[in-house]
Amino acid sequence: MSMLFSTPRSSTIQLDSWSSIISRPFSIRQPISRFSPHPKHQFLLKNVLKFRRFSTRAFDVDKNEAVVDKDEKLEVGTQLGDSNDDESVEVYNDEKYPSGEFVFREYDLWESFTVKLKMLFAFPWERVKKGSVLTMKIRGEISDQLKSRFSSGLSLPQICENFIKAAYDPRIVGIYLHIEPLSCGWGKVEEIRRHILDFKKSGKFIVGYVPACGEKEYYIGSACEELYAPPSAYFQLYGLTVSASFLGGVLEKVGVEPQIQRIGKYKSAGDQLARKTISDESREMLTALLDNIYGNWLDKISLAKGKKKEDIENFVNEGVYEVGRLKENCWITDIKYDDEVISLLKERLGLPSIKTLPTVDYRKYSRVRKWTLGLTGYKDKIAIIRASGSISRTRGPLSVSSSGIIAEKFIENIRSVRESKIYKAVVIRIDSPGGDALASDLMWREIKLLAASKPVIASMADVAASGGYYMAMAAEAIVAESLTLTGSIGVVTGKFNLETLYEKIGFNKEIISRGRYAELTAAEQRPFSADEAELFAKSAQNAYKQFRDKAAFSRSMTVDSMEEVAQGRVWTGSDAASRGLVDAIGGLSRAVAIAKQKANIPLDKQVTLVELSRPSSSLPEVLSGLGNSIVEADTVIKDLLQDMASWSEIQARMDGIVFGKLDGASYANVVFKLIKDYLRSI
């Protein structure tokens, strides 16, 4: 839900939108509630009955503001978004950029000798028994950030790196992949599936095991060479759904009137508060997103199983849950328990049944350096800067090292790369629903300056919308997964009118003020006056115009062309590409290939990828890594308090995101609990 309101001093203008595909409310979800935890999402309650004064300065662009272009020249006197009316948006052409497809290359004799020599002198924790099977359990939330040694949870960069290392590691003979209910978005699911297909090019086996399986889990499992499930496995491949929940009626009974101002007909943020039913525009947008995701799933599964798309859809529509039928129709290889699959692997490797299968798990193998396997150390370097989570301008006193995107820290990294001559290009990896608009604008500026000195490519993960898209549009090229959620260029703001509620509970508030609009957002005990409502609407319209025009300028589009694709609408990556918001479809590897192309590095030449967003272990992470759940819960609470404390400025945020807090527990139901408690008390 939209976090529209904050403390008594002021109200916020926000650029946020539904990520309705991923979370509740407004969530496309797999109906596997028997074994799947509720997805995490963010909700309204950020100091729920408090308000903040809005401001639009984060989007104000002076007519004479200097903007650095690719040729390192300052163009003065051009209004952002102004462009030739005859200019048309370039038609999307996927062949314009290199594919970045993984090509497995056998080591020659010298390279093999070098790798074996490095293994001989490797650190003790890098030792892996020859003939080992890499075991990985993919489940729950998957962060797009690197994880420290003591951090809990899974990291997409480390998962993908393990696939690549295992492909070249002579000690690894194959992978045994446990796939369980996932809480990540489709962008990360696509990246994992791509790396499974890449690993298979090495000729080594990869076997999957699915004890509990929905659409996302099967999407990954279908890429494995073999897929097994126990007799009692939960298979619920029933299709995808989207639902909407509304508090309009509840708030009306309580005596709370949300006064919402939104710009953009698809800007549905705030509807959950003000409406009782879904709007036609929201229905249109959500239906398009649902059709995109479901259609992609059917296409990929039909291709993997060698069946017609219609046959796959018909099978799903039969409501199949029996594991036996899945085997009969070749959706899985066989029905076996975990120990039986391990016995099969031992048999495949020629090991006696009494011997233990040599394995190395995900966490230990993540500590094996790429250097040990000869996968790094190349002369040309490309920097990878990761930006995941909600955006804030500064680190608060309650925040931890992994809590979202801190603009100050991000800008430090950007400036250090700009001043360095080591890096030939930069890839900015974004997985963010947005956040503080001023912070987004400051980062946009720094990325623009960086792009003036060296190629900068943006790579999108699950979501890069509102503030996340704001960052991406400063890059020279944008790469997104086909199901990345992006766009969401729009504005929403408002306040709560608590007049009826105050009358019910006998509360009174009186304000003495100076200035015509001094009580604009301070007076929650009454609705807007006519003059206040007019000013509120004009301010929101101005904020939207600045955001839209800057997007048009960044994407070399006319304002009219940008208006057609803005209006608060969320797009999938493939739809965004066809509308000029994204340049290419693919993952991080394609972004790196485009960066090489822009930096005039031969595509067949190996480069060293340098991660500049490596985490530092905080004390709570160390203790939680050792199994202290109390400290882990304490970290979650601090994250929530930090969000509530920082919700004081303009927001460029996409609402209802499962990864709004990538590493925290869900606190979406807090507002429902408060309302329920209130209703019980009256």
C-alpha positions as CSV (number, residue, x, y, z in Angstrom):
1,M,0.0,0.0,0.0
2,S,1.1,3.5,-0.6
3,M,2.9,5.2,2.2
4,L,1.3,8.6,1.6
5,F,1.4,10.3,4.9
6,S,3.8,11.1,7.7
7,T,4.2,13.5,10.6
8,P,2.0,16.5,11.7
9,R,4.2,19.1,10.2
10,S,3.8,18.2,6.5
11,S,2.5,15.9,3.8
12,T,4.5,14.3,0.9
13,I,4.2,14.2,-2.8
14,Q,5.1,10.7,-3.9
15,L,5.9,9.1,-7.2
16,D,4.8,5.6,-6.5
17,S,2.8,2.9,-8.1
18,W,1.6,-0.7,-7.5
19,S,4.0,-3.6,-7.9
20,S,0.8,-5.6,-7.9
21,I,2.4,-8.5,-9.6
22,I,4.5,-9.5,-6.7
23,S,2.8,-8.8,-3.4
24,R,-0.3,-8.5,-1.4
25,P,-2.5,-6.4,-1.7
26,F,-2.4,-6.4,-5.5
27,S,-0.4,-9.5,-5.9
28,I,0.1,-12.2,-8.4
29,R,0.8,-15.2,-6.3
30,Q,1.0,-18.9,-6.5
31,P,-1.7,-20.5,-4.4
32,I,0.7,-22.6,-2.3
33,S,-0.2,-21.1,1.1
34,R,0.2,-24.5,2.8
35,F,3.9,-24.3,2.6
36,S,4.8,-20.8,1.4
37,P,5.3,-17.8,3.8
38,H,3.3,-14.7,3.1
39,P,5.3,-12.4,0.7
40,K,6.7,-9.3,2.3
41,H,5.4,-5.9,1.2
42,Q,5.2,-2.4,2.5
43,F,2.1,-0.8,3.6
44,L,0.7,2.6,4.5
45,L,1.6,2.8,8.1
46,K,4.6,5.1,8.1
47,N,3.5,7.3,11.0
48,V,0.0,6.6,9.8
49,L,-1.9,9.6,11.2
50,K,0.8,12.1,10.7
51,F,1.5,14.4,7.8
52,R,4.3,16.3,6.2
53,R,4.6,19.5,4.2
54,F,5.1,18.7,0.6
55,S,7.8,20.1,-1.6
56,T,8.6,19.9,-5.3
57,R,12.1,21.2,-5.3
58,A,13.6,17.8,-6.0
59,F,12.0,17.9,-9.4
60,D,12.6,21.6,-10.2
61,V,15.0,22.1,-13.1
62,D,16.0,25.6,-13.8
63,K,15.7,26.5,-17.5
64,N,19.4,27.4,-17.5
65,E,20.5,24.3,-15.5
66,A,23.7,22.8,-17.0
67,V,23.4,19.2,-18.0
68,V,26.5,17.1,-18.9
69,D,26.0,15.1,-22.1
70,K,28.0,12.2,-23.5
71,D,30.5,14.4,-25.1
72,E,31.4,16.1,-21.8
73,K,29.9,19.4,-23.0
74,L,27.6,21.6,-20.9
75,E,24.4,22.4,-22.7
76,V,22.9,25.6,-21.3
77,G,19.5,27.1,-21.8
78,T,17.5,24.0,-22.7
79,Q,14.4,23.1,-20.8
80,L,14.3,19.5,-19.8
81,G,11.9,17.6,-22.1
82,D,11.9,20.2,-24.9
83,S,12.8,18.5,-28.1
84,N,11.9,18.6,-31.8
85,D,8.3,17.6,-32.4
86,D,9.3,15.7,-35.4
87,E,11.6,13.5,-33.4
88,S,10.3,10.0,-33.0
89,V,11.2,7.3,-30.6
90,E,13.5,4.7,-32.0
91,V,11.8,1.4,-32.6
92,Y,13.1,-1.3,-30.3
93,N,15.7,-3.5,-32.0
94,D,17.0,-6.4,-29.9
95,E,19.9,-7.0,-32.3
96,K,21.3,-3.6,-31.9
97,Y,23.3,-4.7,-28.8
98,P,25.4,-7.8,-28.1
99,S,23.5,-10.6,-26.5
100,G,26.0,-11.4,-23.7
101,E,25.2,-15.1,-24.1
102,F,27.4,-17.3,-22.0
103,V,30.0,-19.3,-24.1
104,F,31.7,-22.1,-22.2
105,R,35.4,-22.3,-23.2
106,E,37.5,-25.4,-22.3
107,Y,40.8,-24.6,-20.6
108,D,43.9,-25.3,-22.6
109,L,46.8,-27.2,-21.0
110,W,48.5,-24.2,-19.6
111,E,45.3,-22.8,-18.1
112,S,44.5,-26.2,-16.6
113,F,48.0,-26.4,-15.1
114,T,47.7,-22.8,-13.7
115,V,44.3,-23.5,-12.1
116,K,45.6,-26.7,-10.5
117,L,48.6,-24.8,-9.2
118,K,46.3,-22.2,-7.6
119,M,44.2,-24.9,-6.0
120,L,47.3,-26.3,-4.5
121,F,48.0,-23.0,-2.7
122,A,44.3,-22.2,-2.0
123,F,43.1,-21.2,1.4
124,P,41.8,-24.1,3.6
125,W,38.2,-23.0,3.2
126,E,38.6,-23.1,-0.6
127,R,39.5,-26.8,-0.5
128,V,36.9,-29.0,-2.3
129,K,37.2,-32.7,-2.7
130,K,37.6,-33.9,-6.3
131,G,34.4,-35.4,-7.7
132,S,32.2,-33.3,-5.4
133,V,28.6,-32.3,-6.1
134,L,27.6,-28.7,-5.5
135,T,24.4,-28.6,-3.5
136,M,22.3,-25.5,-3.3
137,K,18.9,-24.8,-1.8
138,I,17.0,-22.0,-3.5
139,R,14.1,-20.8,-1.4
140,G,12.6,-17.8,0.3
141,E,13.8,-14.3,-0.4
142,I,16.8,-13.7,-2.6
143,S,18.7,-10.5,-2.3
144,D,20.3,-8.8,-5.3
145,Q,23.1,-7.6,-3.0
146,L,26.2,-9.5,-2.1
147,K,26.0,-11.0,1.4
148,S,28.7,-10.9,4.0
149,R,30.0,-14.2,5.5
150,F,27.7,-13.9,8.5
151,S,24.5,-12.7,6.7
152,S,21.6,-15.0,6.5
153,G,19.6,-15.5,3.4
154,L,20.5,-16.0,-0.2
155,S,22.3,-13.7,-2.6
156,L,21.6,-13.7,-6.3
157,P,25.1,-12.5,-7.3
158,Q,26.6,-15.4,-5.3
159,I,24.1,-17.9,-6.6
160,C,25.0,-16.9,-10.2
161,E,28.7,-16.8,-9.5
162,N,28.5,-20.3,-8.0
163,F,27.0,-21.6,-11.2
164,I,29.8,-20.1,-13.3
165,K,32.6,-21.3,-10.9
166,A,31.1,-24.8,-10.9
167,A,31.1,-24.9,-14.7
168,Y,34.8,-24.4,-14.8
169,D,35.9,-26.1,-11.5
170,P,37.5,-29.4,-12.3
171,R,36.6,-30.6,-8.8
172,I,32.8,-30.2,-9.3
173,V,31.1,-32.9,-11.3
174,G,27.6,-31.6,-11.1
175,I,24.9,-29.7,-9.2
176,Y,22.1,-31.0,-7.0
177,L,19.6,-28.2,-6.7
178,H,16.8,-28.1,-4.1
179,I,14.0,-25.7,-5.2
180,E,11.5,-24.6,-2.6
181,P,8.9,-21.8,-2.3
182,L,10.4,-18.5,-3.4
183,S,9.5,-15.0,-2.4
184,C,11.5,-13.1,-5.0
185,G,10.3,-11.5,-8.2
186,W,10.3,-12.9,-11.7
187,G,13.4,-10.9,-12.7
188,K,15.6,-12.9,-10.3
189,V,13.8,-16.1,-11.2
190,E,14.7,-15.5,-14.9
191,E,18.4,-14.8,-14.0
192,I,18.7,-18.1,-12.1
193,R,17.1,-20.0,-14.9
194,R,19.4,-18.5,-17.4
195,H,22.5,-19.5,-15.3
196,I,21.2,-23.1,-15.1
197,L,21.0,-23.2,-18.9
198,D,24.5,-21.7,-19.1
199,F,25.9,-24.3,-16.6
200,K,24.5,-27.1,-18.7
201,K,26.8,-26.0,-21.6
202,S,29.8,-27.3,-19.5
203,G,28.5,-30.9,-20.0
204,K,28.1,-31.4,-16.3
205,F,24.8,-32.6,-14.9
206,I,22.3,-30.6,-12.9
207,V,19.5,-32.4,-11.0
208,G,16.6,-30.6,-9.4
209,Y,14.4,-31.6,-6.5
210,V,11.1,-29.9,-5.7
211,P,9.2,-30.9,-2.5
212,A,6.9,-27.9,-2.8
213,C,6.3,-26.3,-6.2
214,G,4.4,-23.4,-7.6
215,E,4.9,-21.6,-10.9
216,K,8.1,-19.9,-10.0
217,E,9.7,-23.0,-8.6
218,Y,8.7,-25.1,-11.7
219,Y,10.0,-22.3,-14.0
220,I,13.5,-22.8,-12.5
221,G,13.1,-26.6,-12.2
222,S,12.1,-27.0,-15.9
223,A,15.6,-25.9,-16.9
224,C,17.3,-28.7,-15.0
225,E,18.5,-31.8,-16.8
226,E,16.4,-34.0,-14.4
227,L,13.7,-33.0,-12.0
228,Y,12.5,-35.2,-9.0
229,A,9.8,-34.8,-6.4
230,P,8.8,-36.9,-3.4
231,P,5.4,-38.8,-3.4
232,S,3.9,-36.3,-1.0
233,A,5.1,-33.2,-2.8
234,Y,2.9,-30.1,-2.9
235,F,2.4,-29.3,-6.6
236,Q,-0.1,-26.5,-7.2
237,L,0.4,-25.3,-10.8
238,Y,-3.0,-23.7,-10.9
239,G,-2.1,-20.5,-12.7
240,L,-1.5,-16.9,-11.5
241,T,-3.9,-14.4,-9.9
242,V,-4.1,-10.7,-9.1
243,S,-6.1,-9.3,-6.3
244,A,-6.9,-5.9,-4.8
245,S,-7.8,-5.0,-1.3
246,F,-9.4,-1.7,-0.3
247,L,-9.7,0.1,3.0
248,G,-12.1,2.9,1.8
249,G,-15.1,1.4,3.4
250,V,-13.2,0.6,6.6
251,L,-11.8,4.1,7.0
252,E,-15.3,5.5,6.3
253,K,-16.7,3.6,9.2
254,V,-13.8,4.6,11.5
255,G,-14.3,8.3,10.5
256,V,-11.1,8.8,8.5
257,E,-11.3,10.5,5.1
258,P,-8.2,10.2,2.8
259,Q,-7.9,13.2,0.6
260,I,-5.8,11.9,-2.3
261,Q,-4.3,13.9,-5.2
262,R,-2.8,11.7,-7.9
263,I,-1.4,12.7,-11.3
264,G,-1.5,10.0,-14.0
265,K,-4.6,8.0,-14.8
266,Y,-2.8,4.7,-13.9
267,K,-1.4,6.1,-10.7
268,S,-3.4,3.8,-8.4
269,A,-1.3,4.4,-5.3
270,G,-3.8,5.7,-2.7
271,D,-6.7,3.8,-4.2
272,Q,-6.5,1.2,-1.4
273,L,-7.2,4.1,1.0
274,A,-9.7,6.2,-0.9
275,R,-11.7,3.6,-3.0
276,K,-13.9,0.7,-2.3
277,T,-13.4,-1.0,-5.7
278,I,-10.7,-1.2,-8.4
279,S,-10.6,1.5,-11.0
280,D,-10.9,0.7,-14.7
281,E,-7.3,2.0,-15.3
282,S,-5.9,-0.2,-12.6
283,R,-7.7,-3.2,-13.9
284,E,-6.4,-2.5,-17.4
285,M,-2.8,-2.2,-16.1
286,L,-2.9,-5.2,-13.8
287,T,-4.5,-7.4,-16.5
288,A,-1.8,-6.5,-19.0
289,L,0.9,-7.3,-16.4
290,L,-0.8,-10.6,-15.5
291,D,-1.1,-11.6,-19.2
292,N,2.5,-10.8,-19.8
293,I,3.8,-12.9,-16.9
294,Y,1.5,-15.8,-17.5
295,G,2.1,-15.8,-21.3
296,N,5.9,-15.8,-20.7
297,W,5.5,-18.7,-18.3
298,L,3.5,-20.8,-20.8
299,D,6.0,-20.0,-23.6
300,K,9.1,-21.0,-21.6
301,I,7.6,-24.2,-20.2
302,S,6.2,-25.3,-23.5
303,L,9.7,-24.8,-25.0
304,A,11.4,-26.6,-22.2
305,K,9.0,-29.6,-22.4
306,G,8.8,-29.7,-26.2
307,K,5.0,-29.3,-26.1
308,K,2.5,-26.9,-27.6
309,K,1.6,-23.8,-25.6
310,E,-2.1,-24.8,-25.7
311,D,-1.3,-28.3,-24.3
312,I,0.6,-26.7,-21.3
313,E,-2.3,-24.4,-20.6
314,N,-4.9,-27.2,-20.9
315,F,-2.9,-29.3,-18.4
316,V,-2.7,-26.3,-15.9
317,N,-6.5,-25.8,-16.3
318,E,-7.2,-29.4,-15.3
319,G,-6.0,-28.5,-11.8
320,V,-3.4,-31.2,-11.5
321,Y,-2.0,-31.8,-8.1
322,E,-1.1,-35.5,-8.2
323,V,2.6,-36.1,-8.5
324,G,1.9,-39.3,-10.4
325,R,0.1,-37.4,-13.2
326,L,3.0,-35.0,-13.5
327,K,5.3,-38.0,-14.0
328,E,3.0,-39.5,-16.6
329,N,2.9,-36.3,-18.6
330,C,6.7,-35.9,-18.3
331,W,6.6,-32.7,-16.2
332,I,9.0,-34.4,-13.8
333,T,11.6,-37.1,-14.3
334,D,10.5,-39.4,-11.5
335,I,9.0,-39.7,-8.1
336,K,11.8,-40.1,-5.5
337,Y,12.7,-39.1,-2.0
338,D,15.8,-37.0,-1.4
339,D,17.8,-40.0,-0.2
340,E,16.8,-41.9,-3.3
341,V,18.0,-39.1,-5.5
342,I,21.3,-39.1,-3.7
343,S,21.6,-42.8,-4.3
344,L,21.1,-42.2,-8.0
345,L,23.8,-39.6,-8.0
346,K,26.2,-42.0,-6.3
347,E,25.4,-44.6,-8.9
348,R,26.0,-42.1,-11.6
349,L,29.4,-41.3,-10.2
350,G,30.2,-45.0,-9.7
351,L,30.4,-44.8,-5.9
352,P,29.5,-47.7,-3.7
353,S,26.2,-47.3,-1.9
354,I,27.9,-47.5,1.5
355,K,30.0,-44.4,0.7
356,T,28.9,-40.9,1.4
357,L,28.3,-38.6,-1.6
358,P,31.0,-36.0,-1.6
359,T,29.3,-32.6,-1.6
360,V,30.0,-28.9,-1.0
361,D,27.2,-26.6,0.0
362,Y,26.3,-23.1,-1.3
363,R,27.7,-21.2,1.7
364,K,31.1,-22.9,1.6
365,Y,31.4,-22.8,-2.1
366,S,30.6,-19.1,-2.1
367,R,34.0,-18.6,-0.4
368,V,35.9,-20.1,-3.3
369,R,37.4,-17.2,-5.1
370,K,37.1,-16.8,-8.9
371,W,40.9,-16.2,-8.9
372,T,41.5,-19.7,-7.8
373,L,39.6,-21.0,-10.9
374,G,41.3,-18.5,-13.3
375,L,38.1,-16.5,-13.8
376,T,39.5,-13.1,-12.9
377,G,42.7,-11.1,-13.1
378,Y,42.1,-9.8,-16.6
379,K,43.5,-6.4,-17.5
380,D,40.3,-4.6,-18.4
381,K,38.0,-3.9,-15.5
382,I,34.3,-3.1,-15.4
383,A,32.9,-1.8,-12.1
384,I,29.6,-3.2,-10.8
385,I,27.7,-0.9,-8.4
386,R,24.6,-2.5,-6.8
387,A,21.6,-0.5,-5.6
388,S,18.9,-2.6,-3.9
389,G,16.0,-1.7,-1.7
390,S,14.2,1.5,-0.7
391,I,16.0,4.8,-1.4
392,S,16.9,7.3,1.3
393,R,19.2,10.2,1.3
394,T,21.2,9.6,4.5
395,R,21.7,6.7,6.8
396,G,19.6,7.1,9.9
397,P,20.6,6.2,13.5
398,L,18.6,3.0,13.4
399,S,19.6,1.8,9.9
400,V,21.9,-1.2,9.4
401,S,24.6,-1.6,6.7
402,S,22.2,-3.5,4.4
403,S,19.2,-1.3,4.8
404,G,18.3,-0.1,1.3
405,I,20.0,2.4,-1.0
406,I,21.7,5.2,0.9
407,A,22.3,8.1,-1.6
408,E,25.3,9.4,0.3
409,K,27.1,6.1,0.1
410,F,26.0,5.4,-3.5
411,I,27.3,8.8,-4.6
412,E,30.6,8.2,-2.9
413,N,31.0,5.0,-5.0
414,I,30.0,6.9,-8.2
415,R,32.5,9.7,-7.6
416,S,35.3,7.3,-6.8
417,V,34.7,5.4,-10.1
418,R,34.5,8.7,-12.0
419,E,37.8,9.8,-10.7
420,S,39.5,6.4,-11.2
421,K,41.2,5.5,-14.4
422,I,41.1,1.8,-13.5
423,Y,37.6,1.1,-14.8
424,K,36.7,1.1,-18.5
425,A,33.0,1.1,-17.9
426,V,30.3,0.8,-15.2
427,V,27.2,-1.3,-14.7
428,I,24.7,-0.1,-12.2
429,R,22.5,-3.0,-11.0
430,I,19.2,-1.7,-9.7
431,D,16.6,-3.6,-7.7
432,S,14.5,-0.8,-6.2
433,P,10.8,0.3,-6.0
434,G,12.1,3.9,-5.3
435,G,11.9,6.1,-2.2
436,D,13.1,9.6,-1.5
437,A,12.8,11.7,-4.6
438,L,15.5,14.2,-3.7
439,A,17.9,11.3,-3.2
440,S,16.9,9.8,-6.5
441,D,17.5,13.1,-8.2
442,L,20.9,13.5,-6.6
443,M,22.0,10.1,-7.7
444,W,20.6,10.7,-11.2
445,R,22.8,13.8,-11.5
446,E,25.9,11.8,-10.3
447,I,25.2,9.0,-12.8
448,K,24.9,11.5,-15.6
449,L,28.2,13.0,-14.7
450,L,29.8,9.6,-14.6
451,A,28.3,8.7,-18.0
452,A,30.1,11.8,-19.4
453,S,33.4,10.2,-18.6
454,K,32.9,6.5,-19.3
455,P,30.1,4.2,-20.5
456,V,27.4,3.5,-17.9
457,I,24.9,0.7,-18.3
458,A,21.9,0.2,-16.1
459,S,20.8,-3.4,-15.4
460,M,17.4,-4.0,-13.8
461,A,16.5,-7.0,-11.6
462,D,13.0,-7.6,-10.2
463,V,11.9,-3.9,-10.2
464,A,13.3,-0.5,-11.1
465,A,10.3,1.8,-10.9
466,S,9.7,5.4,-9.8
467,G,12.9,6.3,-8.0
468,G,14.5,3.1,-9.3
469,Y,13.7,4.1,-12.9
470,Y,14.8,7.6,-12.1
471,M,18.3,6.3,-11.4
472,A,18.4,4.0,-14.4
473,M,17.3,6.7,-17.0
474,A,20.6,8.5,-16.4
475,A,22.6,5.6,-17.9
476,E,23.7,5.4,-21.6
477,A,21.7,2.2,-22.0
478,I,19.1,0.3,-19.9
479,V,18.9,-3.5,-19.8
480,A,15.9,-5.2,-18.1
481,E,14.6,-8.7,-17.7
482,S,11.5,-9.3,-19.8
483,L,9.4,-9.4,-16.6
484,T,11.1,-6.6,-14.7
485,L,8.6,-4.1,-13.3
486,T,9.6,-0.6,-14.3
487,G,8.3,2.8,-15.3
488,S,5.7,4.1,-12.8
489,I,6.3,7.8,-13.7
490,G,3.6,9.6,-11.8
491,V,2.7,11.5,-8.6
492,V,0.5,10.9,-5.6
493,T,0.0,12.9,-2.5
494,G,-2.6,13.6,0.1
495,K,-3.6,13.8,3.8
496,F,-6.1,12.2,6.2
497,N,-9.1,14.3,7.3
498,L,-9.8,13.1,10.8
499,E,-12.7,15.4,11.6
500,T,-15.3,12.6,12.0
501,L,-12.9,10.4,13.9
502,Y,-12.1,13.2,16.4
503,E,-15.8,13.8,16.9
504,K,-16.4,10.1,17.7
505,I,-13.7,9.9,20.3
506,G,-14.2,13.3,21.8
507,F,-10.9,14.7,20.7
508,N,-10.4,18.4,19.8
509,K,-7.5,20.2,18.2
510,E,-7.2,24.0,17.6
511,I,-4.5,25.7,15.6
512,I,-3.3,29.3,15.7
513,S,-1.5,30.1,12.4
514,R,0.0,32.9,10.4
515,G,0.2,32.7,6.6
516,R,-2.6,31.8,4.1
517,Y,-1.5,28.2,3.7
518,A,0.1,27.6,7.1
519,E,-2.5,25.0,7.9
520,L,-2.4,23.2,4.6
521,T,-1.2,19.9,6.1
522,A,-1.1,20.7,9.8
523,A,-4.9,20.8,10.1
524,E,-5.9,17.1,9.9
525,Q,-9.0,17.9,12.0
526,R,-10.7,19.4,8.9
527,P,-10.8,18.9,5.2
528,F,-8.9,21.1,2.7
529,S,-10.4,24.5,2.0
530,A,-11.0,25.4,-1.7
531,D,-7.8,27.4,-1.9
532,E,-5.8,24.7,-0.1
533,A,-7.1,22.0,-2.4
534,E,-6.2,24.1,-5.5
535,L,-2.7,24.7,-4.3
536,F,-2.3,21.0,-3.4
537,A,-3.4,20.0,-6.8
538,K,-1.1,22.5,-8.6
539,S,1.9,21.4,-6.6
540,A,1.3,17.8,-7.4
541,Q,0.9,18.6,-11.1
542,N,4.2,20.6,-11.1
543,A,6.0,17.7,-9.4
544,Y,4.7,15.3,-12.1
545,K,5.7,17.6,-14.9
546,Q,9.2,17.8,-13.6
547,F,9.5,14.1,-13.3
548,R,8.0,13.4,-16.7
549,D,10.1,16.0,-18.5
550,K,13.3,14.8,-16.9
551,A,12.5,11.3,-18.1
552,A,11.8,12.6,-21.6
553,F,15.1,14.4,-21.6
554,S,17.0,11.4,-20.4
555,R,15.4,9.0,-22.9
556,S,15.7,11.5,-25.8
557,M,11.9,11.5,-26.3
558,T,9.4,14.2,-26.8
559,V,7.3,15.2,-23.8
560,D,4.2,14.0,-25.7
561,S,5.8,10.6,-26.4
562,M,6.8,10.3,-22.7
563,E,3.3,11.3,-21.6
564,E,1.9,8.4,-23.4
565,V,4.0,5.9,-21.5
566,A,4.1,7.7,-18.2
567,Q,0.9,8.6,-16.2
568,G,2.0,6.3,-13.4
569,R,1.8,3.1,-15.4
570,V,3.9,0.1,-14.5
571,W,5.3,-1.9,-17.4
572,T,7.1,-5.2,-17.8
573,G,10.6,-5.0,-19.2
574,S,9.5,-6.3,-22.6
575,D,6.6,-3.8,-22.9
576,A,8.9,-1.0,-21.6
577,A,11.5,-1.9,-24.3
578,S,8.9,-1.6,-27.1
579,R,7.9,1.8,-25.8
580,G,11.4,3.3,-25.5
581,L,11.8,3.1,-21.8
582,V,14.3,0.3,-21.9
583,D,17.0,-0.5,-24.6
584,A,17.6,-4.3,-24.3
585,I,16.2,-7.4,-22.7
586,G,18.5,-9.6,-20.6
587,G,20.4,-10.0,-17.4
588,L,23.6,-8.7,-15.9
589,S,25.7,-10.6,-18.5
590,R,24.1,-8.7,-21.3
591,A,24.6,-5.4,-19.5
592,V,28.3,-6.3,-19.2
593,A,28.5,-7.1,-22.9
594,I,27.0,-3.8,-23.9
595,A,29.4,-2.0,-21.5
596,K,32.3,-3.7,-23.3
597,Q,30.9,-2.6,-26.6
598,K,30.5,1.0,-25.5
599,A,34.1,0.9,-24.0
600,N,35.5,-0.5,-27.3
601,I,36.6,-3.7,-25.6
602,P,36.4,-6.8,-28.0
603,L,33.4,-8.9,-27.1
604,D,35.5,-12.1,-27.0
605,K,38.0,-10.5,-24.6
606,Q,37.6,-11.4,-21.0
607,V,37.2,-8.7,-18.4
608,T,37.4,-8.5,-14.6
609,L,34.2,-7.5,-12.9
610,V,34.9,-5.5,-9.7
611,E,32.0,-5.4,-7.2
612,L,32.1,-2.1,-5.4
613,S,29.1,-2.7,-3.2
614,R,30.6,-5.4,-0.9
615,P,28.9,-5.6,2.4
616,S,30.4,-5.1,5.8
617,S,29.2,-7.3,8.7
618,S,27.4,-5.5,11.4
619,L,27.1,-7.0,14.9
620,P,23.5,-8.0,14.4
621,E,24.3,-9.7,11.2
622,V,27.2,-11.6,12.9
623,L,25.0,-12.7,15.7
624,S,22.0,-13.6,13.5
625,G,24.4,-15.6,11.3
626,L,25.3,-17.6,14.4
627,G,21.6,-18.3,14.9
628,N,20.5,-15.6,17.3
629,S,16.9,-15.0,16.2
630,I,16.3,-12.3,18.8
631,V,18.9,-10.1,17.2
632,E,17.5,-10.8,13.8
633,A,14.0,-9.7,15.0
634,D,15.6,-6.6,16.5
635,T,17.1,-5.7,13.2
636,V,13.8,-6.0,11.5
637,I,12.2,-3.7,14.0
638,K,15.0,-1.2,13.6
639,D,14.4,-1.3,9.8
640,L,10.7,-0.5,10.3
641,L,11.4,2.3,12.7
642,Q,14.0,3.7,10.3
643,D,11.5,3.8,7.5
644,M,9.0,5.5,9.7
645,A,11.5,8.1,10.8
646,S,12.7,8.9,7.3
647,W,9.3,9.2,5.6
648,S,9.5,13.0,5.7
649,E,10.3,14.1,2.2
650,I,9.1,13.7,-1.4
651,Q,8.8,10.0,-2.3
652,A,9.5,8.5,-5.7
653,R,8.3,5.0,-4.7
654,M,6.5,2.0,-6.1
655,D,4.1,0.6,-3.6
656,G,3.3,-2.9,-2.4
657,I,6.7,-4.4,-3.2
658,V,7.7,-7.8,-1.8
659,F,11.3,-6.6,-1.7
660,G,10.5,-3.1,-0.3
661,K,12.5,-4.5,2.7
662,L,14.7,-7.1,1.2
663,D,15.9,-8.6,4.5
664,G,13.1,-7.7,7.0
665,A,10.0,-9.4,8.1
666,S,6.7,-8.3,6.7
667,Y,4.9,-5.5,8.6
668,A,2.1,-5.0,6.1
669,N,-0.6,-6.1,8.4
670,V,0.2,-3.5,11.1
671,V,-2.4,-1.1,9.9
672,F,-5.1,-3.8,9.7
673,K,-4.3,-4.7,13.3
674,L,-4.6,-1.1,14.5
675,I,-8.0,-0.7,12.7
676,K,-9.2,-4.1,14.1
677,D,-8.2,-3.1,17.6
678,Y,-9.9,0.3,17.2
679,L,-13.1,-1.3,16.0
680,R,-13.1,-3.7,19.0
681,S,-12.8,-0.8,21.4
682,I,-15.8,1.2,20.1
